Amino acid sequence: MPRPPLLPALAVALSAAFALPAAHAQNPATGGQAIKAVEVARGLENPWALAFLPDGRLLVTERPGRMRLVGADGKLSAPIAGVPEVYARGQGGLLDVVLSPDFARDSTIFFSYAQPGAQGARTAVARARLDTQALRLSEVKVIFAQRDQLSGANHWGSRLVFGRDGRLFVTLGDRYSGRDKAQDLGSHLGKIVRIEADGSVPQDNPFVGRQGALPEIWSYGHRNVQGAALHPVSGELWINEHGPQGGDELNRVLPGKNYGWPVITYGREYVTGSRIGEGTSRADVEPPQHQWTPSIAPSGLAFYTGDVYPAWKGSVFSGALKFALISRMPLDGNTVQGEERLLQGEGKRIRDVRQGPDGKLWVLDDSDGRVLRLDPA
């Protein structure tokens, strides 16, 4: 089988001009590696997600409602035409984007966004054909949308991940004011759903045929999932999600399971600091693989399987907005062995983290609107 195309290397001068100070392991026991963050592109407005195209370019979403291509030289294309209207308020707007598993054949992408409606807005997912020469989307079709339309501009969730079977996982936030519905199987708020590429429901979903439950639901009791990736060995979905004041979580997502929010959580109320719900554990609620208190505001999630940073192989990486860092968590099977914090002190809100076809980690810097690549120092 041919190897996937590598992204062309940028000029060495770019590294010298834009490299940030190297980040070293804070916990040597985790086997960290010194790195430098190299600027690949700048000039984006609130970049939210990136995807690697077969020709070596990047496809990047900007939350205000634009998609752009980023060349190997860092040049930004004009905005891609055909993106539907988005509800670009607060945390809402144009959010995640992923390529079809058959993108080389069908040129299809899937993207999530805050869709405006008569009663407010909701998280929606659309598919479209991408013409990279004409910079245009065609055949745009919404394949899924939350039933719940709420006012307010927070907690959209919105990460998209294709499973190995070709089914699409979609993370859905509780929209902040709808948190109690995260435990309601008749609502899409605070859920992860699993759908076919055309939006239909797989018949092996855990709640198919259960009275009062929406059949597309895969798991429930989530608050605001903004990072998601497949475990490279098991193929299971892993996520990170925002807690309120404390209690951000890294979770291994199993079908039909309850992840607790807002009944079981490590988080506390913002204003009063009082406990939320019943406590931090219950027999029928899946515990997190890791939790952050105080909150780091987790974002993109990626497992590292490459060889560029040998000590990092088998680790899971989470971006962080609030503390402006990347959290590296080495794993032993499904058990987190520790945490190393990278780029801490640089003041960069990390929105997305992906492993590129070159075996390096690529990140989006929401603070300065940049694409960064992590090179060994």
C-alpha positions in Angstrom: 0.0 0.0 0.0 1.5 3.4 -0.9 2.3 5.8 1.9 0.1 8.9 2.2 1.7 12.0 0.7 3.8 14.0 3.1 3.2 17.7 3.5 6.0 19.7 1.8 8.6 21.1 4.2 8.7 24.8 4.6 11.8 26.9 4.3 14.3 26.6 7.1 14.2 30.4 7.3 10.6 30.1 8.4 11.6 28.0 11.4 14.2 30.5 12.4 11.9 33.5 12.0 8.8 32.1 13.8 9.9 29.4 16.2 8.8 29.8 19.7 11.0 28.8 22.7 11.4 25.0 23.1 9.1 23.3 25.5 10.7 20.8 27.9 9.2 18.0 30.0 8.0 19.2 33.3 7.8 15.6 34.5 10.8 13.7 33.2 9.2 10.4 34.1 6.8 10.8 31.2 9.7 10.8 28.7 9.0 14.2 27.2 10.9 15.7 24.3 12.0 19.3 23.6 10.1 20.9 20.8 9.7 24.2 19.0 6.5 25.5 17.6 7.0 26.7 14.0 4.5 29.1 12.4 3.2 27.7 9.2 0.4 30.3 8.5 -1.1 33.4 10.1 -4.0 35.7 9.4 -6.9 33.4 10.3 -9.8 34.6 12.5 -10.6 32.2 15.3 -9.5 29.1 13.5 -11.4 26.1 14.9 -10.4 22.9 13.0 -8.0 21.7 10.4 -7.9 18.7 8.0 -5.1 17.5 5.8 -5.9 17.2 2.1 -4.2 14.5 -0.1 -2.3 17.2 -2.1 -0.5 18.5 1.0 -2.7 21.5 1.6 -4.7 22.2 4.8 -8.4 22.9 5.0 -9.1 25.2 7.9 -12.4 26.5 9.4 -12.8 30.0 10.9 -15.5 30.4 13.5 -17.1 33.5 11.9 -18.1 31.3 9.0 -15.3 30.9 6.6 -13.2 27.9 5.2 -9.8 28.4 3.7 -7.1 26.4 2.1 -3.6 26.8 3.5 -0.7 26.1 1.1 2.6 24.5 2.0 4.1 28.0 1.8 1.6 29.3 4.4 -0.4 31.3 1.9 -4.1 31.5 2.7 -6.7 31.1 -0.1 -9.7 33.3 -0.5 -12.7 32.1 1.5 -14.4 29.0 0.0 -17.8 29.8 -1.4 -21.0 27.9 -0.6 -20.7 27.7 3.2 -24.2 28.1 4.7 -25.2 30.8 7.1 -23.8 30.3 10.6 -24.9 31.6 14.0 -21.5 33.3 14.8 -22.1 34.5 18.3 -20.2 33.6 21.5 -18.8 30.1 21.0 -21.0 29.5 18.0 -20.1 29.6 14.3 -18.4 27.4 11.8 -16.8 24.6 13.8 -15.3 21.2 12.9 -14.5 19.8 9.5 -13.4 16.2 8.4 -12.8 14.6 5.1 -14.9 11.7 3.9 -13.0 8.4 4.3 -13.3 8.2 0.5 -12.3 11.8 -0.1 -9.8 11.0 -2.9 -12.7 9.5 -4.8 -15.7 11.6 -3.8 -14.2 15.0 -2.8 -16.7 15.1 0.1 -16.3 16.9 3.4 -18.4 17.0 6.5 -18.6 20.0 8.8 -20.5 21.1 11.9 -21.8 24.6 12.7 -24.2 26.6 14.8 -27.3 26.7 12.6 -29.6 29.7 13.2 -33.3 29.0 13.6 -36.6 30.6 14.6 -36.2 29.6 18.3 -32.5 30.4 18.5 -29.8 28.0 17.1 -28.6 24.4 17.2 -25.7 22.3 16.3 -26.0 20.9 12.7 -23.8 18.8 10.5 -23.6 19.1 6.7 -21.9 17.3 3.9 -20.7 18.9 0.7 -18.4 18.4 -2.3 -15.2 20.5 -2.1 -13.8 21.9 -5.4 -10.3 22.9 -4.4 -9.6 24.6 -7.7 -12.8 26.7 -7.9 -12.8 27.2 -4.0 -16.4 26.3 -3.8 -18.7 23.9 -2.0 -21.5 22.2 -3.9 -24.3 19.8 -3.1 -24.4 21.1 0.4 -26.9 19.0 2.5 -27.6 19.1 6.2 -27.6 15.4 7.4 -28.2 16.0 11.1 -29.4 18.8 13.4 -30.3 18.9 17.1 -34.0 18.8 17.8 -33.4 21.4 20.5 -33.1 25.1 19.5 -32.1 27.4 22.3 -31.2 31.0 22.7 -27.7 31.7 24.0 -24.3 31.2 22.4 -22.4 28.6 24.4 -21.7 24.8 24.5 -22.1 23.6 20.9 -19.8 20.6 21.2 -19.3 19.9 17.5 -16.4 17.5 17.0 -16.7 15.0 14.2 -15.0 11.6 14.1 -15.4 8.8 11.6 -15.3 5.4 13.2 -13.5 2.5 11.5 -16.8 1.2 10.3 -17.5 4.5 8.4 -20.1 5.7 10.9 -19.9 9.3 12.0 -19.7 10.4 15.7 -21.0 13.9 16.4 -20.5 15.5 19.8 -23.3 17.8 21.1 -23.1 20.3 23.9 -25.7 21.0 26.5 -26.0 24.6 25.3 -25.3 25.7 28.9 -29.0 26.5 29.8 -30.1 23.0 28.9 -27.8 21.1 31.2 -30.5 19.0 32.9 -31.4 17.5 29.5 -28.0 15.9 29.3 -29.6 13.0 31.2 -32.8 13.0 29.0 -32.6 10.4 26.2 -35.4 12.2 24.4 -33.1 15.3 23.9 -30.0 15.8 21.9 -28.5 18.1 24.5 -25.3 16.8 26.1 -25.1 13.8 23.9 -22.8 12.0 21.4 -24.7 10.7 18.4 -23.6 8.1 15.8 -25.0 8.3 12.3 -24.4 7.0 8.8 -22.7 9.3 6.3 -26.2 10.1 4.9 -27.6 11.0 8.3 -29.6 7.8 8.9 -29.4 5.8 12.1 -27.2 2.7 12.3 -29.3 -0.2 13.5 -26.7 -1.4 16.1 -26.8 1.9 18.0 -27.5 1.2 21.7 -30.9 2.9 22.0 -32.5 1.7 18.8 -36.0 0.5 19.7 -36.0 1.9 23.2 -39.1 3.8 23.9 -38.6 7.5 24.7 -34.9 7.5 23.5 -33.6 9.1 20.3 -32.1 6.2 18.3 -29.0 8.1 17.1 -27.7 8.6 20.7 -24.5 6.8 21.4 -23.7 8.1 24.9 -25.1 10.8 27.2 -24.4 12.9 30.3 -21.9 15.2 28.5 -21.4 18.9 29.0 -19.4 20.3 26.1 -17.2 17.9 24.2 -14.7 19.9 22.1 -12.1 17.2 21.5 -12.6 13.7 20.1 -10.4 11.0 18.5 -10.2 7.3 17.9 -7.9 5.2 20.1 -5.4 3.8 17.6 -5.5 0.2 19.0 -9.1 -0.3 20.1 -10.7 2.0 17.6 -12.9 3.3 20.5 -13.9 6.9 20.7 -12.2 9.1 23.3 -13.2 12.6 24.1 -12.4 15.5 26.3 -15.1 17.8 27.7 -15.4 21.0 29.6 -16.4 21.0 33.2 -17.6 24.2 34.8 -15.3 25.4 37.6 -13.1 22.3 37.7 -13.9 18.8 36.5 -12.8 18.9 32.8 -12.6 15.3 31.8 -10.9 12.8 29.4 -13.3 10.0 28.7 -13.3 6.7 26.9 -16.7 6.6 25.3 -18.6 3.3 25.3 -22.0 2.7 23.7 -25.1 3.4 25.8 -23.1 4.7 28.8 -23.9 7.6 31.1 -21.0 10.1 31.7 -22.8 11.8 34.6 -23.3 15.5 33.8 -24.8 17.3 35.6 -25.5 14.7 38.3 -22.0 13.3 38.8 -19.1 15.7 38.2 -15.9 17.1 39.8 -17.0 20.6 38.7 -18.5 23.3 40.9 -20.9 26.2 40.2 -19.1 29.3 38.8 -20.5 32.0 41.2 -21.0 30.2 44.5 -18.4 27.4 44.2 -21.0 25.0 45.5 -21.2 21.3 44.6 -23.1 20.3 41.5 -25.3 17.2 41.6 -24.7 14.2 43.9 -21.0 13.8 44.0 -18.0 12.6 41.9 -18.9 8.9 41.4 -21.8 6.6 41.1 -22.0 2.9 40.1 -24.0 3.5 36.9 -21.8 6.4 35.7 -18.6 5.9 33.7 -15.7 7.6 35.5 -13.2 9.7 33.6 -9.8 8.4 32.5 -8.4 11.7 33.8 -9.9 14.9 35.2 -8.5 18.4 35.4 -9.2 20.6 38.5 -8.8 23.5 38.0 -10.2 23.5 34.5 -7.8 23.8 31.5 -10.7 24.3 29.0 -9.8 21.3 26.8 -10.1 21.6 23.0 -8.7 19.4 20.2 -7.7 15.8 20.9 -5.2 13.5 19.2 -3.4 10.2 19.7 0.2 10.1 18.6 1.2 7.1 16.5 4.2 8.6 14.6 8.0 8.2 14.9 9.1 11.9 14.9 8.9 12.1 18.7 9.7 8.5 19.8 9.1 9.2 23.5 5.6 10.4 22.8 4.3 7.3 20.9 1.2 6.0 22.5 0.3 9.3 24.2 -2.9 11.3 23.9 -2.7 15.0 23.5 -5.3 17.6 24.4 -5.2 21.3 23.6 -6.2 23.8 26.2 -7.8 27.2 25.9 -7.9 28.6 29.4 -4.3 27.7 30.4 -3.0 28.0 26.9 -1.1 24.8 26.6 -1.0 21.2 25.2 -1.5 18.4 27.7 0.3 15.2 26.9 -0.9 12.1 28.7 1.1 8.9 28.2 -1.1 5.8 28.3 -0.7 2.2 29.5 -3.6 0.6 27.7 -6.5 2.8 28.8 -4.8 4.1 31.9 -3.3 7.6 32.0 0.2 7.4 33.5 0.8 11.1 34.1 0.7 14.5 32.4 3.2 16.7 30.7 2.3 20.3 29.8 3.8 21.7 26.6 4.0 25.3 25.4 2.9 26.5 28.8 3.7 30.2 29.3 3.4 31.0 25.6 -0.1 32.5 26.0 -1.5 30.6 23.0 -5.1 29.3 23.2 -4.8 25.9 21.5 -8.0 25.2 19.6 -7.1 22.0 17.7 -4.4 19.3 17.7 -3.9 16.8 14.9 -1.2 14.4 13.8 -0.2 15.2 10.3 0.8 12.8 7.5 4.4 13.9 8.2 4.2 12.3 11.6 4.3 15.7 13.4 1.7 17.4 15.6 -0.1 20.4 14.1 -2.1 22.9 16.2 -4.3 25.9 15.7 -3.5 29.0 17.8 -6.8 30.7 18.5 -5.1 33.7 20.1 -3.2 34.9 17.0 -5.0 33.1 14.2 -2.1 30.8 13.3 -1.3 27.3 12.2 1.6 25.9 14.1 3.7 22.7 13.6 5.6 21.1 16.5 9.2 20.3 15.4 11.8 18.5 17.5 14.0 21.2 19.0 
